[in-house]
């Protein structure tokens, strides 16, 4: 399961604001805030956030890590 800390780290790695991520994930910016602050349970909205981050090169590593995919 992806943690709220990983979501914050992933967004920071892409240098995105919460609003940037909300737009990419097609969710409200409050949804991003709740996901990053452990105020929501995993569900469709969190899955959309994770999918948007992964689509832009983020890899979630283990239970705590985040890294950007290498460009080939």
N, C-alpha and C positions, 0 to 999 in steps of 0.2 A: 504494500500500500504506500502511495506517495504521501509524504508528510507536508504539513503547512510550511515548514522551514525549507523543504526542497522546492516548493512552489515559489517562495520568495527568492531563493537562490537562482532558480531558473530564469525568472523574470529579470533579475539583476544582471545575469550573464548576457542577456540579450539587450540590456540597457533600455528596457521598456518601462513605462509608467503603468500603473494599474489600469488606467484608461486605455492605453495601447493594447494591453493584454485582453481587456474586455472586448474591444473592437475585433481583435483577431479571433477570439473565441466565440463571438456573437452572444455574449452574455452581458448583463448589467455590471457596471463597475463595483456595485455593492456586493455582488456575488464573488468577485475576485477578492475583495477585502475580507469577506467572511471565510473564504477558502484559505487565505493566507494567515488568518488569525484563529484557525480551528473553531470557527463558529458554525460550521456546516458539516453535515455527514457526506461521505462520498456518494455521488449520484451522477445523473446525466450532466448537470452543469459543471461539476468538477472534471468529469470525463472530457467535456468540450475544452476546458482550460488546458488539461494535460495534452490533448490532441493538438491544440494550437501551438503549444510550446515545442512539442516533438516535431511538428511540421516545419518549424523554423530552426531546427538543428539541435535541440536540447536532448540529451540522453540522461535518463534517471538511472543512477548507479547504486545498487544496493538499497539499504534502508535510509541512507542519509546523503548520498552523493548526487551531484549534478555535474555534467560537463557538456561542452559543445562538441558536436560531431566534427571530425576532421573533414575538410573539403578535399575531394580527390580530383 
